[in-house]
Amino acid sequence: MLYTLFEYIESHYDIPGARLFQYLSFRAAMSMILSLIVAMFFGKRIIRFLRKKQIGETVRELGLAGQKEKEGTPTMGGVIIILAILVPTILLCDLTNIYIQLMIFAVLWMGMIGFVDDYIKVFKKNKQGLKGKFKIMGQIILGVVVSVVILYNSDVTIRMNKDATYKEMVQNGEILDVEDIGGDYVDVHTYLTNVPFFKGNQLDYSKVLPLFPNNPPLNAALIFIPLVIFIITAVSNASNLTDGLDGLASGISAIIGGTLGIFAYVSGHTIFAEYLSIFYIPYSSELVVFSACFVGACIGFLWFNAYPASIFMGDTGSLTIGAIIATMAIMLRKELLIPILCGVFLVESISVILQVIYFKYTRGKYGEGRRLFKMAPLHHHYQKLGLHESKIVSRFWVIGVMLAVIAIITLKIR
């Protein structure tokens, strides 16, 4: 809203300072500051309201240190994160941008699903919350929307040189729409993505499973749509599993969000994209502003969620931040970097999967189930070993930073 207003003022009136809103760096900085202010302002009031209504966490007895002290801590704090993201996004982002529209949809959609889940747990006193099949259905719907928009919306393009590769792709029908911007470059709607560690750095989804040689769009859809659904579901649920210690999920998410902001900046900058041999994605630089909102929201929430937590994010927050991370990575064509960038989420999920598989295997073989870890997800295993949760969270943050750095340097490692 403010972006559009100042764009109009700058084009019609000669008012000093109006042009500031055209600068990405200024809007990104203002977005982060505003999201922090929103989180601080609403956070106190939401916590006070939840305490007044006695909307607190019911903690299962798991034999963990400090567990009883968390009984009754307000939950559904994800509302703080959502507000701190949406307010600066609406005010400072270009709302006509397809990437911003898709991110707003992802926030609202998964926020609604998480809120319903928390509402059932807290108000209906049903510890199971929303049935798993409905959560999965919601994640599938988001995955379908994101993948279909990326595949078929003409505004989602990459910029290519009119070289032999481009001409071959046109001849093979691998490009749907072409907008000639003049010179040696064109904006094309295609099915390419960046591949880390490989010199060519490109993967064409229409060629992964060429079941229909004369129909590249269908080939791409058969691979890309299920892949996007899987990624969004996996990252969203992994974020949910990671939200088990004070400040863990919010801190890791802030690190990942900042890294995605760097990816958005270089992908939306012609010189950096050419130097790094990655796709220049027109209009994707607007995601820098959104990522600033996201990082500010996570840090603002961390103010209240750091040990000892004054509030938990609940599924309202954990499902939403996972969906945001997955959707942004997919739009920036960095989905294949998710196992590295979201390595903490990945390990937490794998620990749960291995625990279940090993328990079932040993129960069938020995008549009683045995555990691979003292407790899953992995952060609880370290709690059982006697580490204080603040130390566990800090070390996981350090690992998150290391993984973020590795993800960034993959831009040049071929």
C-alpha positions as CSV (number, residue, x, y, z in Angstrom):
1,M,0.0,0.0,0.0
2,L,2.7,2.5,1.0
3,Y,4.8,1.2,-1.9
4,T,2.0,2.0,-4.4
5,L,1.2,5.3,-2.7
6,F,4.8,6.6,-2.8
7,E,5.2,5.2,-6.4
8,Y,2.2,7.4,-7.4
9,I,3.6,10.4,-5.4
10,E,7.0,10.1,-7.0
11,S,5.7,9.9,-10.5
12,H,3.2,12.9,-10.1
13,Y,4.8,15.2,-7.5
14,D,8.3,16.4,-6.8
15,I,8.4,15.5,-3.0
16,P,11.8,14.9,-1.5
17,G,12.2,11.4,-0.1
18,A,9.4,9.9,-2.1
19,R,11.8,8.0,-4.3
20,L,13.2,6.1,-1.2
21,F,10.4,3.5,-1.5
22,Q,11.7,2.5,-5.0
23,Y,14.9,1.2,-3.4
24,L,14.8,-2.4,-2.4
25,S,17.3,-2.0,0.4
26,F,15.3,0.7,2.1
27,R,12.0,-1.2,1.9
28,A,13.8,-4.4,3.2
29,A,15.3,-2.6,6.2
30,M,12.0,-0.8,6.9
31,S,10.1,-4.2,6.7
32,M,12.4,-5.9,9.2
33,I,12.1,-3.0,11.6
34,L,8.3,-2.8,11.2
35,S,7.9,-6.5,11.6
36,L,9.9,-6.4,14.9
37,I,7.7,-3.5,16.1
38,V,4.5,-5.3,15.2
39,A,5.8,-8.5,17.0
40,M,6.7,-6.5,20.1
41,F,3.5,-4.5,20.1
42,F,1.1,-7.3,19.5
43,G,3.2,-10.0,21.3
44,K,2.7,-8.6,24.8
45,R,-1.0,-8.1,24.3
46,I,-1.6,-11.5,22.8
47,I,0.3,-13.2,25.6
48,R,-1.7,-11.2,28.2
49,F,-5.0,-12.1,26.4
50,L,-4.1,-15.8,26.2
51,R,-3.2,-15.9,29.9
52,K,-6.4,-14.2,30.9
53,K,-8.4,-16.8,28.9
54,Q,-6.2,-19.5,30.3
55,I,-5.2,-20.7,26.8
56,G,-2.1,-22.7,27.8
57,E,-0.1,-25.7,26.7
58,T,-1.0,-29.1,28.1
59,V,2.3,-30.9,28.4
60,R,2.5,-34.7,28.3
61,E,4.7,-36.3,30.9
62,L,7.8,-37.3,29.0
63,G,10.4,-37.4,31.8
64,L,12.2,-34.3,30.5
65,A,14.0,-31.7,32.7
66,G,12.0,-28.5,33.1
67,Q,8.9,-30.0,31.5
68,K,6.5,-29.3,34.4
69,E,7.4,-25.6,34.4
70,K,6.1,-25.3,30.8
71,E,2.6,-26.4,31.8
72,G,0.1,-23.7,31.1
73,T,2.4,-21.5,29.0
74,P,0.3,-19.7,26.4
75,T,0.2,-21.3,22.9
76,M,-1.1,-20.2,19.5
77,G,1.8,-17.7,19.4
78,G,2.1,-18.2,15.6
79,V,-0.5,-15.5,15.3
80,I,2.2,-13.0,16.3
81,I,4.4,-14.3,13.5
82,I,1.6,-14.1,11.0
83,L,0.7,-10.5,11.9
84,A,4.4,-9.5,11.9
85,I,4.8,-10.9,8.4
86,L,1.5,-9.6,6.9
87,V,1.5,-6.1,8.2
88,P,4.8,-4.9,6.7
89,T,4.3,-7.1,3.6
90,I,1.0,-5.3,2.8
91,L,2.4,-1.9,3.6
92,L,5.8,-2.2,1.9
93,C,5.7,-4.8,-0.8
94,D,4.5,-4.5,-4.4
95,L,1.1,-6.3,-4.0
96,T,0.8,-6.7,-7.8
97,N,3.9,-9.0,-7.8
98,I,2.9,-12.6,-8.4
99,Y,5.6,-13.9,-6.0
100,I,4.3,-11.7,-3.2
101,Q,0.7,-12.7,-3.9
102,L,1.7,-16.4,-3.7
103,M,3.6,-15.9,-0.4
104,I,0.6,-14.1,1.2
105,F,-1.6,-17.0,0.1
106,A,0.8,-19.5,1.7
107,V,0.9,-17.6,5.0
108,L,-2.9,-17.2,5.2
109,W,-3.7,-20.8,4.1
110,M,-1.3,-22.6,6.3
111,G,-1.9,-20.2,9.1
112,M,-5.6,-21.0,9.0
113,I,-4.9,-24.8,9.0
114,G,-2.5,-24.4,12.0
115,F,-4.9,-22.2,13.8
116,V,-7.8,-24.7,13.4
117,D,-5.5,-27.4,14.8
118,D,-4.5,-25.3,17.8
119,Y,-8.1,-24.3,18.4
120,I,-9.3,-27.9,18.5
121,K,-6.5,-28.7,21.0
122,V,-7.0,-25.8,23.2
123,F,-10.7,-25.0,23.2
124,K,-12.1,-28.4,22.3
125,K,-9.7,-30.1,24.7
126,N,-8.8,-32.7,22.0
127,K,-5.0,-33.3,22.3
128,Q,-5.0,-34.9,18.8
129,G,-6.1,-31.6,17.2
130,L,-7.0,-31.5,13.5
131,K,-6.9,-34.9,12.0
132,G,-3.8,-35.7,10.1
133,K,-5.6,-36.3,6.8
134,F,-7.0,-32.8,6.9
135,K,-3.5,-31.3,7.5
136,I,-2.1,-33.3,4.6
137,M,-5.0,-32.2,2.4
138,G,-4.3,-28.6,3.2
139,Q,-0.6,-29.0,2.4
140,I,-1.5,-30.8,-0.8
141,I,-3.8,-27.9,-1.9
142,L,-1.1,-25.4,-1.2
143,G,1.4,-27.5,-3.2
144,V,-1.0,-27.7,-6.1
145,V,-1.6,-24.0,-6.1
146,V,2.1,-23.1,-5.9
147,S,3.1,-25.6,-8.6
148,V,0.4,-24.7,-11.0
149,V,1.1,-20.9,-10.7
150,I,4.8,-21.5,-11.3
151,L,4.1,-23.8,-14.3
152,Y,1.4,-21.8,-16.0
153,N,1.4,-18.2,-14.9
154,S,3.0,-16.1,-17.6
155,D,4.5,-13.7,-15.1
156,V,6.8,-16.4,-13.7
157,T,9.7,-16.3,-16.1
158,I,13.5,-16.4,-16.3
159,R,15.7,-14.3,-18.5
160,M,17.7,-16.1,-21.1
161,N,20.3,-15.2,-23.8
162,K,19.2,-15.7,-27.4
163,D,21.8,-18.4,-27.8
164,A,21.8,-21.9,-29.3
165,T,20.4,-23.4,-26.1
166,Y,17.4,-21.0,-26.2
167,K,16.7,-21.7,-29.9
168,E,16.9,-25.4,-29.3
169,M,14.4,-25.1,-26.4
170,V,12.0,-23.1,-28.6
171,Q,12.3,-25.7,-31.3
172,N,11.5,-28.6,-28.9
173,G,8.5,-26.8,-27.4
174,E,10.1,-26.5,-24.0
175,I,9.2,-22.8,-23.7
176,L,5.5,-21.7,-23.4
177,D,5.7,-17.9,-23.6
178,V,8.4,-15.6,-24.7
179,E,8.6,-11.8,-24.1
180,D,11.2,-10.1,-26.2
181,I,12.7,-7.3,-24.0
182,G,15.1,-6.1,-26.7
183,G,18.8,-6.7,-27.2
184,D,20.1,-10.2,-26.7
185,Y,17.8,-11.3,-24.0
186,V,14.2,-12.6,-23.6
187,D,12.0,-13.4,-20.7
188,V,10.8,-17.0,-21.1
189,H,8.3,-19.2,-19.2
190,T,10.1,-22.6,-18.9
191,Y,10.6,-25.6,-16.7
192,L,14.2,-25.2,-15.7
193,T,15.6,-25.1,-12.2
194,N,19.0,-24.6,-10.7
195,V,21.0,-27.7,-9.7
196,P,23.8,-27.3,-7.1
197,F,27.3,-28.6,-7.6
198,F,26.9,-29.3,-11.3
199,K,28.6,-27.2,-13.9
200,G,25.6,-26.9,-16.2
201,N,23.5,-25.9,-13.2
202,Q,20.2,-26.6,-14.9
203,L,17.6,-29.3,-14.7
204,D,14.6,-29.3,-17.1
205,Y,11.6,-30.9,-15.5
206,S,10.0,-31.7,-18.8
207,K,12.9,-34.0,-19.6
208,V,13.1,-35.9,-16.3
209,L,10.2,-38.3,-17.3
210,P,9.6,-37.9,-21.0
211,L,6.5,-40.1,-21.2
212,F,4.9,-37.7,-23.7
213,P,7.7,-36.6,-26.2
214,N,5.5,-34.1,-27.9
215,N,4.0,-32.6,-24.8
216,P,6.8,-31.0,-22.6
217,P,4.2,-29.1,-20.4
218,L,2.6,-32.4,-19.4
219,N,5.9,-34.1,-18.7
220,A,6.9,-31.2,-16.5
221,A,3.6,-31.2,-14.6
222,L,3.9,-35.0,-13.9
223,I,7.2,-34.4,-12.1
224,F,6.9,-30.8,-10.8
225,I,3.5,-30.9,-9.1
226,P,4.1,-34.0,-7.0
227,L,7.6,-32.7,-6.1
228,V,6.2,-29.4,-4.9
229,I,3.5,-31.1,-2.9
230,F,6.2,-33.4,-1.3
231,I,8.5,-30.5,-0.5
232,I,5.8,-28.3,1.1
233,T,4.4,-31.1,3.1
234,A,7.8,-32.4,4.2
235,V,9.3,-28.9,5.2
236,S,6.0,-27.9,6.9
237,N,5.8,-31.0,9.0
238,A,9.6,-31.0,9.7
239,S,9.2,-27.4,11.0
240,N,6.4,-28.7,13.2
241,L,8.6,-31.5,14.6
242,T,11.5,-29.0,15.3
243,D,9.3,-26.8,17.4
244,G,10.0,-28.7,20.6
245,L,12.4,-26.5,22.5
246,D,12.2,-22.8,23.4
247,G,13.5,-20.7,20.5
248,L,14.6,-23.6,18.4
249,A,12.2,-23.5,15.4
250,S,12.0,-19.6,15.4
251,G,15.8,-19.2,15.5
252,I,16.5,-21.8,12.8
253,S,13.7,-20.3,10.6
254,A,15.2,-16.8,10.9
255,I,18.6,-18.1,9.7
256,I,16.9,-19.9,6.7
257,G,14.8,-16.9,5.9
258,G,17.9,-14.6,5.8
259,T,19.6,-17.1,3.5
260,L,16.6,-17.1,1.2
261,G,16.7,-13.3,1.2
262,I,20.3,-13.5,-0.2
263,F,19.1,-15.9,-2.8
264,A,16.3,-13.6,-3.8
265,Y,18.6,-10.7,-4.1
266,V,21.2,-12.4,-6.3
267,S,18.4,-14.1,-8.4
268,G,16.7,-10.7,-9.0
269,H,19.9,-8.8,-9.8
270,T,21.1,-9.1,-13.4
271,I,24.8,-8.7,-12.7
272,F,25.0,-11.1,-9.7
273,A,22.9,-13.7,-11.5
274,E,25.2,-13.6,-14.6
275,Y,28.3,-13.7,-12.5
276,L,27.1,-16.7,-10.4
277,S,25.7,-18.5,-13.5
278,I,22.2,-18.8,-11.9
279,F,18.9,-17.8,-13.4
280,Y,18.0,-14.2,-13.4
281,I,14.3,-14.3,-12.3
282,P,12.5,-11.0,-13.1
283,Y,10.5,-9.5,-10.3
284,S,11.8,-12.1,-7.7
285,S,13.8,-9.4,-6.0
286,E,10.6,-8.3,-4.3
287,L,11.0,-11.5,-2.2
288,V,13.9,-9.7,-0.5
289,V,11.4,-7.5,1.2
290,F,9.2,-10.4,2.1
291,S,12.1,-12.4,3.6
292,A,13.0,-9.3,5.7
293,C,9.4,-9.4,7.0
294,F,9.8,-13.1,7.7
295,V,13.2,-12.8,9.5
296,G,11.9,-9.8,11.5
297,A,8.8,-11.8,12.5
298,C,10.9,-14.8,13.7
299,I,13.3,-12.6,15.7
300,G,10.4,-10.6,17.2
301,F,8.7,-13.8,18.2
302,L,12.0,-15.2,19.6
303,W,12.0,-12.2,22.0
304,F,9.1,-14.0,23.8
305,N,9.9,-17.6,22.8
306,A,13.5,-17.7,24.1
307,Y,14.1,-19.8,27.1
308,P,12.2,-19.7,29.3
309,A,9.4,-19.2,26.8
310,S,6.5,-16.8,27.6
311,I,4.6,-18.3,24.6
312,F,4.8,-21.2,22.2
313,M,4.1,-20.8,18.5
314,G,1.9,-23.9,18.2
315,D,0.9,-25.4,14.9
316,T,-0.3,-21.9,13.8
317,G,3.3,-20.9,13.6
318,S,5.3,-24.0,13.0
319,L,3.2,-25.2,10.0
320,T,3.2,-21.7,8.5
321,I,6.9,-21.0,8.7
322,G,7.7,-24.4,7.1
323,A,5.3,-23.6,4.2
324,I,6.8,-20.2,3.8
325,I,10.4,-21.5,3.6
326,A,9.4,-24.3,1.1
327,T,7.3,-22.0,-1.1
328,M,10.0,-19.3,-1.3
329,A,12.7,-21.8,-2.1
330,I,10.6,-23.3,-4.9
331,M,9.9,-19.9,-6.4
332,L,13.6,-19.0,-6.4
333,R,14.3,-22.3,-8.1
334,K,16.4,-23.4,-5.1
335,E,14.2,-26.3,-4.1
336,L,17.1,-28.8,-4.6
337,L,19.1,-26.9,-1.9
338,I,16.4,-27.5,0.7
339,P,18.2,-30.7,2.2
340,I,21.2,-28.5,2.9
341,L,19.5,-25.2,3.8
342,C,16.9,-27.0,6.0
343,G,19.3,-29.6,7.3
344,V,18.3,-29.2,10.9
345,F,14.6,-29.7,9.9
346,L,15.7,-32.7,7.8
347,V,17.7,-34.4,10.6
348,E,14.8,-33.9,13.1
349,S,12.4,-35.6,10.7
350,I,14.8,-38.4,9.9
351,S,15.3,-39.1,13.6
352,V,11.6,-39.6,14.1
353,I,11.3,-41.8,11.0
354,L,14.3,-44.0,12.0
355,Q,12.9,-44.3,15.6
356,V,9.6,-45.6,14.4
357,I,11.1,-47.9,11.8
358,Y,13.6,-49.4,14.3
359,F,11.0,-49.7,17.0
360,K,8.7,-51.7,14.7
361,Y,11.5,-53.8,13.3
362,T,12.8,-54.8,16.8
363,R,9.3,-55.4,18.1
364,G,8.7,-57.9,15.2
365,K,12.1,-59.6,15.7
366,Y,12.6,-59.6,19.4
367,G,9.0,-59.3,20.7
368,E,9.6,-55.9,22.2
369,G,10.3,-52.6,20.6
370,R,13.7,-51.0,21.1
371,R,14.7,-47.4,20.5
372,L,17.5,-46.1,18.3
373,F,17.5,-42.7,20.2
374,K,16.6,-42.1,23.8
375,M,13.8,-40.0,22.5
376,A,12.7,-38.5,19.2
377,P,12.8,-35.9,17.6
378,L,16.6,-35.6,18.0
379,H,16.6,-32.5,20.3
380,H,14.8,-34.6,23.0
381,H,17.5,-37.2,22.7
382,Y,20.1,-34.7,23.8
383,Q,17.8,-33.6,26.6
384,K,17.7,-37.2,27.8
385,L,21.5,-37.1,27.7
386,G,21.4,-34.3,30.3
387,L,22.1,-31.2,28.1
388,H,20.2,-28.1,29.0
389,E,17.8,-27.0,26.4
390,S,19.4,-23.6,26.0
391,K,22.7,-25.3,25.1
392,I,20.9,-27.7,22.6
393,V,19.1,-24.7,20.9
394,S,22.3,-22.7,20.7
395,R,24.2,-25.5,19.1
396,F,21.4,-26.2,16.7
397,W,21.5,-22.5,15.7
398,V,25.3,-22.8,15.1
399,I,24.7,-25.8,12.9
400,G,21.9,-23.9,11.1
401,V,24.3,-21.0,10.3
402,M,27.0,-23.5,9.0
403,L,24.4,-25.1,6.7
404,A,23.3,-21.7,5.5
405,V,26.8,-20.7,4.6
406,I,27.3,-24.0,2.8
407,A,24.0,-23.4,0.9
408,I,25.3,-19.9,-0.2
409,I,28.7,-21.1,-1.3
410,T,27.1,-23.8,-3.5
411,L,26.3,-20.8,-5.8
412,K,29.9,-21.0,-6.9
413,I,30.9,-24.6,-6.2
414,R,30.4,-26.6,-9.5
